Amino acid sequence: MNLLDNKLQRENMLAHKPMPGYWYTNLVGQLQQVRVVLHAGRRARLVVLENISGKRQTVDLDGWYRLDLTLHSPGMECRRRRRDDSSHSLS
């Protein structure tokens, strides 16, 4: 069973939620940026993505979860490395 088949589990997975301004990598390594998340009431309904060459694509939330994207954030990796380095130097 795929964890993403359960809608409640999908909605609670922070790393997989579409976050405007964040970059994601698809299975073949292409970058996609979440430009806008459109809401209806309190729920996200549509996600507007833009690839590195500027082409935009709109998907509904179910389509977003089926894209199989991975969060791509070099800034987070650098901060994590610095934090790990500082914790090693304290021991």
Backbone torsions as a table, in degrees:
resi	resn	phi	psi	omega
1	MET	NA	132.6	177.6
2	ASN	-82.2	130.2	179.7
3	LEU	-59.6	-29.4	-176.7
4	LEU	-79.1	-4.2	175.5
5	ASP	-72.7	-25.7	179.5
6	ASN	-88.2	114.3	-175.0
7	LYS	-59.7	-40.8	-179.7
8	LEU	-63.5	-42.1	178.2
9	GLN	-64.6	-39.2	178.7
10	ARG	-59.8	-45.9	-175.2
11	GLU	-69.1	-23.2	-178.6
12	ASN	-92.6	-2.1	-178.9
13	MET	-89.6	101.7	-175.8
14	LEU	-60.1	-42.2	-175.8
15	ALA	-64.9	-21.4	-176.1
16	HIS	-102.1	-3.7	178.3
17	LYS	-73.0	141.8	177.5
18	PRO	-72.0	123.5	-178.6
19	MET	-120.1	115.9	-178.0
20	PRO	-54.8	134.7	179.8
21	GLY	92.0	-16.3	-179.3
22	TYR	-86.8	148.8	178.0
23	TRP	-101.0	143.9	178.4
24	TYR	-129.4	153.2	178.4
25	THR	-112.9	134.3	176.8
26	ASN	-88.6	-176.1	-174.6
27	LEU	-60.6	-28.7	-179.1
28	VAL	-98.8	10.6	173.9
29	GLY	88.6	7.3	178.7
30	GLN	-80.0	139.1	-179.7
31	LEU	-84.7	139.4	175.7
32	GLN	-131.9	132.9	176.8
33	GLN	-109.5	135.6	173.6
34	VAL	-78.1	117.0	-179.1
35	ARG	-89.4	-45.3	-175.0
36	VAL	-148.0	142.6	169.0
37	VAL	-116.4	116.1	-178.6
38	LEU	-92.5	132.2	-177.4
39	HIS	-111.3	150.4	169.3
40	ALA	-121.9	108.8	-172.4
41	GLY	71.5	-127.7	-179.9
42	ARG	-100.2	3.4	-176.1
43	ARG	-110.3	138.9	174.3
44	ALA	-69.2	136.3	-178.7
45	ARG	-120.3	-43.2	-177.3
46	LEU	-130.3	148.3	177.9
47	VAL	-124.1	128.2	176.7
48	VAL	-102.3	120.0	-179.3
49	LEU	-109.0	151.2	174.6
50	GLU	-135.2	129.6	178.5
51	ASN	-85.5	178.1	-173.2
52	ILE	-63.2	-24.6	179.6
53	SER	-94.5	6.1	173.4
54	GLY	95.6	-1.3	179.5
55	LYS	-75.7	129.5	-178.5
56	ARG	-102.8	149.8	-179.0
57	GLN	-142.1	138.1	177.0
58	THR	-113.2	130.8	178.3
59	VAL	-131.2	150.7	173.9
60	ASP	-77.6	173.1	-174.4
61	LEU	-63.7	-37.5	176.6
62	ASP	-64.0	-40.1	177.0
63	GLY	-63.1	-36.6	177.7
64	TRP	-58.6	-46.8	-177.8
65	TYR	-68.9	-22.0	178.8
66	ARG	-87.0	-7.3	-179.1
67	LEU	-72.3	-18.5	179.1
68	ASP	56.6	55.7	179.0
69	LEU	-96.4	151.5	176.6
70	THR	-117.6	135.5	178.5
71	LEU	-59.5	128.4	179.9
72	HIS	-117.2	105.3	-177.1
73	SER	-141.0	88.5	178.7
74	PRO	-59.1	-31.9	178.9
75	GLY	-62.2	-41.7	178.5
76	MET	-64.9	-39.3	-179.8
77	GLU	-64.5	-41.1	178.6
78	CYS	-63.4	-44.4	179.0
79	ARG	-63.4	-39.9	179.9
80	ARG	-64.2	-42.2	178.8
81	ARG	-61.9	-44.4	179.0
82	ARG	-62.4	-42.0	179.3
83	ARG	-63.6	-43.6	178.6
84	ASP	-63.6	-42.2	178.8
85	ASP	-62.4	-41.6	-178.9
86	SER	-69.8	-33.7	179.2
87	SER	-71.4	-32.0	177.0
88	HIS	-70.0	-35.4	-178.1
89	SER	-73.2	-22.0	178.8
90	LEU	-80.0	-21.2	-177.7
91	SER	-84.1	NA	NA
